[in-house]
Amino acid sequence: KVDNNVRMYLTIISSNRWLALRLELLGALIASTAAAVVVITRNSVQPGAAGLALSQAFAVTGTLNLVVRLTAEAENNLNSVERVSEYGKLESEASARIKDKDPSPSWPNTGKVRFENVQMRYRPGLPLVLRGLTFEVQP
């Protein structure tokens, strides 16, 4: 049985191979076109220029692979920057301590906790999930 991590890894490897095959085919098409142009214009093009054109056409495949992979990596890395930016815009939660609401230093002196008419929602604008909850926890 294959777990989810390996399944996702195989998906990434498969998509990379699919992309590499397509880029290799595109590079072969470019190199073939350059070779055909060199053959057709063999009488008017100098041999050095023809060799340079062919070598550059063959190098296009590696460059295409590199550009696509670096673009994908940059996009993935910028996702974390976007997340940090979004989290920075979130409204901060209330302070852990509210002035004038601190319990007495001897709290809890009886060992019980009492909640009276507690109302709570997950965030402003959403309906209440706790409505008038009252209970007491005995020691």
Contacts in CASP RR format, 6 or more apart in sequence:
PFRMAT RR
TARGET T0000
AUTHOR 0000-0000-0000
METHOD contacts of the structure
MODEL  1
KVDNNVRMYLTIISSNRWLALRLELLGALIASTAAAVVVITRNSVQPGAA
GLALSQAFAVTGTLNLVVRLTAEAENNLNSVERVSEYGKLESEASARIKD
KDPSPSWPNTGKVRFENVQMRYRPGLPLVLRGLTFEVQP
2 10 0 8 1.000
19 68 0 8 1.000
20 65 0 8 1.000
23 61 0 8 1.000
23 62 0 8 1.000
23 64 0 8 1.000
23 65 0 8 1.000
23 68 0 8 1.000
24 61 0 8 1.000
26 61 0 8 1.000
26 64 0 8 1.000
27 57 0 8 1.000
27 60 0 8 1.000
27 61 0 8 1.000
27 64 0 8 1.000
28 61 0 8 1.000
30 57 0 8 1.000
30 60 0 8 1.000
30 61 0 8 1.000
31 54 0 8 1.000
31 57 0 8 1.000
31 58 0 8 1.000
31 60 0 8 1.000
31 61 0 8 1.000
33 57 0 8 1.000
34 53 0 8 1.000
34 54 0 8 1.000
34 56 0 8 1.000
34 57 0 8 1.000
35 54 0 8 1.000
35 57 0 8 1.000
37 53 0 8 1.000
38 45 0 8 1.000
38 50 0 8 1.000
38 51 0 8 1.000
38 53 0 8 1.000
38 54 0 8 1.000
42 50 0 8 1.000
45 53 0 8 1.000
110 139 0 8 1.000
111 139 0 8 1.000
112 136 0 8 1.000
112 137 0 8 1.000
112 138 0 8 1.000
112 139 0 8 1.000
113 136 0 8 1.000
113 137 0 8 1.000
114 135 0 8 1.000
114 136 0 8 1.000
114 137 0 8 1.000
115 133 0 8 1.000
115 134 0 8 1.000
115 135 0 8 1.000
115 136 0 8 1.000
116 134 0 8 1.000
117 132 0 8 1.000
117 133 0 8 1.000
117 134 0 8 1.000
118 130 0 8 1.000
118 132 0 8 1.000
118 133 0 8 1.000
118 134 0 8 1.000
119 128 0 8 1.000
119 130 0 8 1.000
119 131 0 8 1.000
119 132 0 8 1.000
119 133 0 8 1.000
120 128 0 8 1.000
120 129 0 8 1.000
120 130 0 8 1.000
121 127 0 8 1.000
121 128 0 8 1.000
121 129 0 8 1.000
122 129 0 8 1.000
END
